[in-house]
Amino acid sequence: MSAEHAHLPPGVEVITTLPEAAARIPAGAEARTVRVTLSPGDPGAPPHRHPGPLFGYVTQGEILFELEGQPPRVLKAGDALFEPGGDVIHLQGANNLPDAQSQLVVTMFAPPGTPILTLVSAEELAERRHLRVTQP
């Protein structure tokens, strides 16, 4: 435990911090807390982008998570995630479990009135396929 967190009361735990995240928050942004619940085997939303960064935590199950420029990874209950938003495409956010529900809670920082997500066209995905990282 770092010295800055040594004073926390019992039962309070800092999971992760991202000091660089503040620089990505748009001026005048509002904070939105969103819960995403995925039924067993749910593929999640199609490829999309968010209007601003988000920081989240998997509360239940497992999420197959993939961002443009990063290899796909499985996030389990207790894992935190960061997504920069803006131009980066969120390729996958699927329930990795075929027989159980998965859930995550995210806080997004976005300009007021913007949509939570915007779908990406098949044409744009094809143009940007070189940015997708495949696992060996």
Secondary structure, DSSP 8 states (H G I E B T S, - for coil): --GGGTT--TT-------GGGGGGS-TT-EEEEEEEEE-TT---S-SEE-SS-EEEEEEESEEEEEETTS--EEEETT-EEEE--TT--EEEEEE--SSS-EEEEEEEEE-TT--S-EE--HHHHHHTGGG-----
